[in-house]
Amino acid sequence: MTRPRVVLYNPRAVFYTMPLSLMAIASALDRDKIDVVIVDGRLETDPIAAVVEATEGALCLGVTVLTGAPIHDALAVSRAVTIARPSLPIVWGGWHPSLFVNECLDEASVDIVVSGQGEDSFRTIVDRLIAGETVSGCVSAPLKDLNAFPAHDYSLIPVQRYFALKGARQIDYISSQGCRFRCAFCADPAVFNRGWTGLAPERIADELEFLDRRYDVDDVAFQDETFFTHTQRVNALAEELLRRNLTFTWTATLRADQACRLGDDLFAKTVRSGLRRVMVGVESGSQEMLDRLQKDMKLEQVRATAGMCTRHSVGAIFNFIVGFPGESESSMQATLDFAKELRRSNPDFETPIFYYRPYPGNPMAELSAKNGYVFPRGLEQWANFDYVGGRGPWISPAQWEKVERFKFYARHAWKPGAWRWPLRTASRLRCDHDWYDLPVEKLIVDFVRPPQQVS
């Protein structure tokens, strides 16, 4: 007897993180009774043809959907499958469906939406479909302890192809879900209600040791939103990795207040266990703005974190955001100044700057709406939402021009390399004096090497 088959689709995107969410829900199914096929649009020449072929005789199609450009691909694939297989149920899950349940259900090709954590919800849907029931609407479940779910089955994806695309033998791995914090611009509280759950350190080490032996891993990218949430857990994991003599390096997200709670000794232990780089969300160089954003963090903690990274030779990416509603010129300047301070302290630090774009599910977005901001309506408009390269209406053309020029000069002012010294010297002088008019150096560099356009 042929076993039921579930097809899962990961839409095209500009990054090559492994499809962990699809692996999670696939691994939570009874694999002795159900076959699972994962199709990744990023790996396919013709994703629509691949999915249509894979869904022949399938029980259902599941699609994970992020806000922005991936929606275009998710819609194209879902609509094509609906035409080719009109009786096949199509399930959408992920961040966008979790926040926009009704908009997704309004799409004719979407039959079911999973909101929030998907393992139990999707398994319930599959069980009901196998039983011959009709399923529609939204299915959700409360946040559950990750330790209750089985390990992700990496044999479901072509791991070596991701290595090739990444240019590194790097495994993506998630050890926790959710976030305890209350940042006023973040949508996470709307999905997980400030809940958090994490795998036990021993289990993490067991799974990573297995993956290392199977795939010869050089690096692990923890995709957790707040990896360092519990100091004792971090300490136990570092000891497990050291005890097993695992040689891969690893990267993770880190809040500055968490770094200060770790302290130098534990931070040094994580480095011995393989920590090579952290990503720190600073957001603003103005303490007043940080307080308004409810970051519950002090700039001195960021400076302390930078000092720890420098002392222990850990790379760091300090992310900033400018252009919040009502943000003053002095606040934006404080952010540029703080980015310069961090770069001066360690030329290896990266300080990317993004523009605030309102995204529902948080106080800042609600305030934006009250002040007249109109959110995209419908999936087609949300598909054009660019939360990386776009900017909100509060950024004037002059402000945007200043920030873009600053980003160019700050990127080159402290970049090493003997042959770079003319551009480095000019860029450092400009940053030191905050003079970004007549950007001839930028024009020359952009002419010789035009900026890449993300499609």
C-alpha positions as CSV (number, residue, x, y, z in Angstrom):
1,M,0.0,0.0,0.0
2,T,1.3,3.4,-1.0
3,R,2.0,5.7,2.0
4,P,0.5,9.2,2.0
5,R,3.0,11.8,0.7
6,V,3.3,15.4,1.9
7,V,5.1,18.0,-0.2
8,L,6.7,21.0,1.4
9,Y,7.9,24.1,-0.5
10,N,10.4,26.8,0.5
11,P,10.0,29.9,-1.8
12,R,12.9,31.6,-3.6
13,A,14.9,34.1,-1.6
14,V,18.3,35.8,-1.8
15,F,19.8,33.9,1.1
16,Y,20.7,30.2,1.4
17,T,19.8,29.4,5.0
18,M,18.6,25.8,5.2
19,P,14.8,25.4,5.4
20,L,14.7,24.7,9.1
21,S,11.0,25.4,9.5
22,L,10.0,22.8,6.9
23,M,12.5,20.3,8.3
24,A,10.9,20.8,11.8
25,I,7.3,20.1,10.7
26,A,8.5,17.2,8.5
27,S,10.5,15.6,11.3
28,A,7.5,15.9,13.6
29,L,5.4,13.7,11.3
30,D,5.2,9.9,11.7
31,R,7.8,9.1,9.1
32,D,7.1,5.4,9.3
33,K,3.6,6.1,7.9
34,I,4.1,9.3,5.8
35,D,6.6,10.2,3.1
36,V,7.8,13.8,2.9
37,V,9.4,15.6,0.0
38,I,10.9,19.1,0.5
39,V,11.3,21.3,-2.6
40,D,13.4,24.4,-2.3
41,G,12.7,27.0,-4.9
42,R,16.3,28.4,-4.5
43,L,17.7,25.1,-5.8
44,E,15.3,24.6,-8.7
45,T,15.6,25.9,-12.3
46,D,11.8,25.8,-12.6
47,P,10.2,25.7,-9.1
48,I,6.7,25.6,-10.4
49,A,7.3,22.5,-12.6
50,A,9.2,20.8,-9.7
51,V,6.3,21.3,-7.2
52,V,3.6,20.4,-9.7
53,E,5.4,17.2,-10.5
54,A,6.1,16.4,-6.8
55,T,2.5,16.9,-5.8
56,E,1.0,14.3,-8.1
57,G,-0.9,12.0,-5.9
58,A,0.1,13.9,-2.8
59,L,-1.9,14.4,0.4
60,C,-1.3,18.1,0.6
61,L,1.2,20.9,-0.1
62,G,2.7,23.0,2.7
63,V,4.4,26.3,2.0
64,T,6.5,28.4,4.4
65,V,6.1,32.1,3.7
66,L,8.2,35.2,4.7
67,T,7.0,38.7,4.2
68,G,8.4,40.4,1.1
69,A,9.6,39.0,-2.2
70,P,9.1,35.3,-1.2
71,I,5.4,35.9,-1.3
72,H,5.6,36.4,-5.1
73,D,7.0,32.9,-5.5
74,A,4.7,31.3,-2.9
75,L,1.7,32.7,-4.8
76,A,3.0,31.6,-8.2
77,V,3.6,28.1,-7.0
78,S,0.4,27.8,-5.0
79,R,-1.8,29.1,-7.9
80,A,-0.1,26.8,-10.4
81,V,-0.6,23.8,-8.2
82,T,-4.3,24.8,-7.6
83,I,-4.8,24.7,-11.4
84,A,-2.9,21.4,-11.9
85,R,-4.3,19.8,-8.8
86,P,-7.6,21.5,-7.9
87,S,-8.5,19.1,-5.1
88,L,-5.1,19.2,-3.4
89,P,-5.2,21.1,0.0
90,I,-2.6,23.9,0.2
91,V,-1.3,24.9,3.7
92,W,0.6,28.2,4.3
93,G,2.6,28.7,7.5
94,G,5.5,30.8,8.7
95,W,5.9,34.4,9.8
96,H,3.6,36.1,7.3
97,P,0.6,33.8,7.6
98,S,1.0,33.9,11.4
99,L,0.5,37.7,11.4
100,F,-1.9,37.9,8.5
101,V,-4.2,34.9,8.8
102,N,-7.2,36.4,7.1
103,E,-5.3,38.0,4.2
104,C,-3.7,34.6,3.4
105,L,-7.1,32.7,3.7
106,D,-8.6,35.3,1.3
107,E,-6.2,34.0,-1.4
108,A,-8.1,31.4,-3.4
109,S,-5.2,29.0,-3.7
110,V,-4.7,28.8,0.1
111,D,-7.0,26.4,2.0
112,I,-5.4,26.3,5.5
113,V,-3.2,28.6,7.5
114,V,-0.9,27.5,10.4
115,S,-0.3,30.3,12.9
116,G,2.7,30.2,15.2
117,Q,4.7,27.0,16.0
118,G,3.9,24.5,13.3
119,E,4.9,21.0,14.4
120,D,1.7,20.0,16.3
121,S,-0.7,22.0,14.1
122,F,0.6,20.6,10.8
123,R,0.6,17.1,12.2
124,T,-3.0,17.6,13.2
125,I,-3.9,18.7,9.7
126,V,-2.1,15.7,8.1
127,D,-3.8,13.3,10.4
128,R,-7.2,14.7,9.7
129,L,-6.6,14.6,5.9
130,I,-5.5,11.0,6.1
131,A,-8.7,10.3,8.0
132,G,-10.6,11.7,5.0
133,E,-11.8,14.9,6.8
134,T,-12.0,18.3,5.1
135,V,-9.8,20.9,6.7
136,S,-9.9,24.6,6.2
137,G,-9.3,27.9,8.0
138,C,-6.6,28.6,10.6
139,V,-5.0,26.0,12.8
140,S,-2.8,27.0,15.7
141,A,-1.4,25.5,18.9
142,P,0.3,27.1,22.0
143,L,4.1,27.3,22.1
144,K,5.4,23.9,23.1
145,D,8.7,22.8,24.7
146,L,11.1,22.1,21.7
147,N,12.4,19.1,23.6
148,A,9.1,17.3,23.0
149,F,9.8,17.2,19.3
150,P,12.2,14.9,17.4
151,A,15.5,16.1,16.0
152,H,15.5,17.7,12.5
153,D,16.1,15.2,9.8
154,Y,18.8,16.7,7.6
155,S,18.6,13.8,5.1
156,L,15.4,15.5,3.9
157,I,17.5,18.2,2.1
158,P,20.7,18.1,-0.1
159,V,23.1,19.4,2.6
160,Q,26.1,19.4,0.2
161,R,24.3,21.7,-2.2
162,Y,23.7,24.2,0.6
163,F,27.4,24.0,1.5
164,A,28.3,24.8,-2.1
165,L,25.9,27.7,-2.3
166,K,27.1,29.1,1.0
167,G,30.7,28.6,0.0
168,A,31.3,27.0,3.4
169,R,30.5,23.7,5.2
170,Q,28.1,25.5,7.4
171,I,25.1,23.8,9.0
172,D,22.1,26.0,10.0
173,Y,20.6,24.9,13.3
174,I,18.0,26.2,15.7
175,S,18.2,25.5,19.4
176,S,15.5,27.8,20.7
177,Q,12.3,29.5,19.7
178,G,10.7,32.7,20.8
179,C,11.9,35.8,22.7
180,R,11.3,37.0,26.2
181,F,11.9,40.6,25.4
182,R,9.5,43.4,24.6
183,C,11.1,45.5,21.9
184,A,8.4,48.0,20.7
185,F,9.2,47.5,17.0
186,C,9.4,43.7,16.8
187,A,6.6,41.4,15.7
188,D,7.8,38.3,17.7
189,P,5.5,39.1,20.7
190,A,2.5,39.0,18.5
191,V,3.4,35.4,17.4
192,F,4.8,33.8,20.5
193,N,3.5,36.2,23.2
194,R,7.0,36.6,24.6
195,G,7.3,32.9,25.2
196,W,10.6,31.1,24.8
197,T,11.6,27.4,24.7
198,G,15.0,25.9,24.2
199,L,16.6,22.5,23.6
200,A,18.6,21.0,26.5
201,P,22.4,21.5,26.1
202,E,23.1,17.8,26.1
203,R,20.6,17.3,23.2
204,I,22.1,20.1,21.2
205,A,25.6,18.7,21.6
206,D,24.4,15.2,20.7
207,E,22.7,16.4,17.5
208,L,25.6,18.7,16.5
209,E,28.1,15.9,17.1
210,F,26.0,13.6,14.9
211,L,25.8,16.2,12.1
212,D,29.5,16.9,12.3
213,R,30.3,13.2,11.8
214,R,27.9,12.8,9.0
215,Y,28.6,16.0,7.1
216,D,32.1,17.1,8.2
217,V,30.9,20.5,9.5
218,D,33.2,23.4,9.7
219,D,30.7,25.9,11.2
220,V,27.3,26.0,12.8
221,A,25.0,29.0,12.4
222,F,22.6,29.1,15.3
223,Q,19.4,30.7,13.8
224,D,17.9,31.4,17.3
225,E,16.4,34.9,17.8
226,T,17.9,35.1,21.3
227,F,20.5,32.3,21.7
228,F,22.1,33.6,24.9
229,T,18.8,33.9,26.8
230,H,19.8,31.6,29.8
231,T,23.4,31.9,31.1
232,Q,23.4,28.5,32.7
233,R,22.2,26.9,29.4
234,V,25.0,28.6,27.5
235,N,27.6,27.5,30.0
236,A,26.4,23.9,29.9
237,L,26.4,23.8,26.1
238,A,30.0,25.3,26.0
239,E,31.1,22.6,28.4
240,E,29.4,19.9,26.3
241,L,31.1,21.1,23.1
242,L,34.5,21.2,24.9
243,R,34.1,17.8,26.5
244,R,33.4,16.2,23.1
245,N,36.4,18.0,21.5
246,L,34.2,19.2,18.6
247,T,36.3,21.4,16.3
248,F,33.7,23.4,14.3
249,T,33.2,27.1,15.0
250,W,29.8,28.7,15.6
251,T,27.9,31.9,15.4
252,A,24.8,33.2,17.2
253,T,22.7,36.3,18.1
254,L,23.6,38.1,21.3
255,R,22.0,41.0,23.2
256,A,24.4,43.3,24.9
257,D,22.8,42.9,28.3
258,Q,23.1,39.2,27.9
259,A,26.8,39.5,27.2
260,C,27.3,41.5,30.4
261,R,25.5,38.8,32.4
262,L,27.8,36.2,30.8
263,G,30.9,38.0,32.0
264,D,34.5,37.6,30.6
265,D,35.1,34.1,32.0
266,L,32.0,32.5,30.5
267,F,32.4,34.5,27.3
268,A,36.0,33.1,27.1
269,K,34.6,29.6,27.6
270,T,32.2,30.0,24.7
271,V,35.1,31.1,22.5
272,R,37.1,28.0,23.5
273,S,34.1,26.0,22.5
274,G,34.1,27.5,19.0
275,L,32.3,30.9,19.1
276,R,33.7,33.0,16.3
277,R,31.1,35.7,15.7
278,V,28.0,37.3,17.3
279,M,25.3,39.5,15.9
280,V,24.1,42.3,18.3
281,G,21.0,44.3,17.7
282,V,21.9,47.8,18.9
283,E,19.2,49.6,16.9
284,S,20.1,53.2,18.1
285,G,23.0,55.2,19.4
286,S,20.7,57.3,21.4
287,Q,19.8,56.1,24.9
288,E,16.6,58.1,24.7
289,M,15.6,56.3,21.6
290,L,16.6,52.9,23.0
291,D,14.3,53.6,26.0
292,R,11.5,54.5,23.7
293,L,12.0,51.3,21.8
294,Q,11.9,49.3,25.1
295,K,15.1,47.6,24.3
296,D,15.8,47.3,28.1
297,M,19.5,47.8,27.3
298,K,22.1,50.5,27.9
299,L,24.7,51.9,25.5
300,E,27.4,51.2,28.0
301,Q,26.4,47.5,27.8
302,V,27.0,47.7,24.1
303,R,30.5,49.2,24.7
304,A,31.2,46.5,27.2
305,T,30.1,43.8,24.7
306,A,32.4,45.3,22.0
307,G,35.3,45.3,24.5
308,M,34.7,41.6,25.3
309,C,34.6,40.7,21.6
310,T,37.8,42.6,21.0
311,R,39.6,41.0,23.9
312,H,38.6,37.5,22.9
313,S,39.0,38.0,19.1
314,V,35.3,37.4,18.3
315,G,33.9,39.0,15.2
316,A,30.7,41.1,15.7
317,I,28.0,42.6,13.6
318,F,26.3,45.5,15.4
319,N,23.0,46.2,13.6
320,F,21.4,49.7,13.7
321,I,18.1,51.1,12.6
322,V,17.3,54.8,11.8
323,G,14.2,56.6,10.7
324,F,11.7,55.7,13.5
325,P,8.6,57.9,13.5
326,G,9.3,61.2,15.2
327,E,13.1,60.4,15.5
328,S,15.1,63.7,15.7
329,E,18.1,64.6,13.7
330,S,20.2,64.5,16.8
331,S,19.0,60.9,17.5
332,M,20.0,59.8,14.0
333,Q,23.3,61.5,14.3
334,A,23.9,59.8,17.6
335,T,23.4,56.4,15.8
336,L,25.9,57.4,13.1
337,D,28.4,58.5,15.8
338,F,28.0,55.3,17.8
339,A,28.5,53.2,14.6
340,K,31.8,55.1,14.0
341,E,32.8,54.6,17.6
342,L,32.4,50.9,17.3
343,R,34.3,50.8,14.0
344,R,37.1,52.8,15.4
345,S,37.4,50.5,18.4
346,N,37.8,47.4,16.1
347,P,38.1,47.6,12.3
348,D,36.8,44.1,12.1
349,F,33.4,45.0,13.5
350,E,30.5,45.5,11.0
351,T,27.9,48.2,11.6
352,P,25.1,47.8,9.0
353,I,22.4,50.5,9.2
354,F,18.8,49.8,8.1
355,Y,15.7,52.0,7.9
356,Y,12.6,51.4,10.1
357,R,9.7,49.9,8.2
358,P,6.5,49.5,10.2
359,Y,5.5,45.8,10.6
360,P,2.3,44.9,12.4
361,G,2.1,43.3,15.8
362,N,3.9,45.9,18.0
363,P,3.4,49.3,19.7
364,M,5.6,51.2,17.2
365,A,3.6,49.9,14.3
366,E,0.3,50.8,16.0
367,L,1.6,54.3,16.7
368,S,2.6,54.6,13.0
369,A,-0.9,53.6,11.9
370,K,-2.5,56.2,14.3
371,N,-0.2,58.8,12.7
372,G,-1.5,58.0,9.3
373,Y,0.8,55.3,8.0
374,V,-1.0,53.0,5.6
375,F,0.2,49.4,5.6
376,P,0.3,47.3,2.5
377,R,-3.0,45.7,1.8
378,G,-3.2,42.1,0.4
379,L,-0.6,39.6,-0.5
380,E,0.5,41.3,-3.7
381,Q,1.3,44.6,-1.9
382,W,3.1,42.8,1.0
383,A,5.1,40.9,-1.7
384,N,6.7,44.2,-2.6
385,F,7.5,45.1,1.0
386,D,11.2,45.6,1.3
387,Y,12.2,45.6,5.0
388,V,15.9,45.5,4.2
389,G,16.4,48.1,1.5
390,G,13.2,50.1,1.9
391,R,12.6,53.1,4.1
392,G,9.6,54.7,5.8
393,P,8.0,58.0,4.9
394,W,9.7,59.6,7.9
395,I,13.1,59.6,6.1
396,S,13.5,62.7,3.9
397,P,15.5,62.4,0.7
398,A,18.3,64.5,2.3
399,Q,18.4,62.2,5.4
400,W,18.5,59.1,3.2
401,E,21.3,60.6,1.1
402,K,23.3,61.4,4.2
403,V,22.9,57.9,5.7
404,E,23.7,56.1,2.4
405,R,26.8,58.2,1.9
406,F,27.8,57.6,5.6
407,K,27.4,53.9,5.1
408,F,29.7,53.9,2.2
409,Y,32.5,55.9,3.9
410,A,32.2,54.1,7.2
411,R,32.5,50.8,5.4
412,H,35.8,51.9,3.8
413,A,37.3,54.2,6.6
414,W,38.7,51.3,8.6
415,K,38.9,48.5,6.0
416,P,42.4,46.9,6.1
417,G,44.5,46.4,3.0
418,A,47.5,48.3,1.8
419,W,46.1,49.0,-1.7
420,R,43.0,50.6,-0.1
421,W,44.9,53.4,1.7
422,P,43.7,56.3,-0.6
423,L,40.0,55.5,-0.2
424,R,40.5,54.6,3.4
425,T,42.2,57.9,4.2
426,A,39.6,60.0,2.4
427,S,36.8,58.0,4.0
428,R,38.2,58.4,7.5
429,L,38.6,62.1,7.0
430,R,35.0,62.4,5.9
431,C,33.8,60.3,8.9
432,D,35.9,62.3,11.3
433,H,34.4,65.6,10.1
434,D,30.9,64.3,9.2
435,W,31.3,65.8,5.7
436,Y,29.6,63.7,3.0
437,D,28.9,66.3,0.3
438,L,30.3,65.9,-3.2
439,P,31.0,62.2,-2.7
440,V,33.4,61.8,-5.6
441,E,35.0,58.7,-4.1
442,K,31.6,56.9,-3.9
443,L,30.8,57.9,-7.5
444,I,34.1,56.5,-8.7
445,V,33.7,53.2,-6.8
446,D,30.1,52.8,-7.9
447,F,31.2,53.4,-11.5
448,V,34.0,50.9,-11.4
449,R,31.9,48.4,-9.4
450,P,28.2,49.2,-9.6
451,P,26.1,48.2,-6.5
452,Q,24.4,44.9,-6.9
453,Q,20.7,45.1,-7.3
454,V,18.6,42.6,-5.3
455,S,15.8,41.2,-7.4
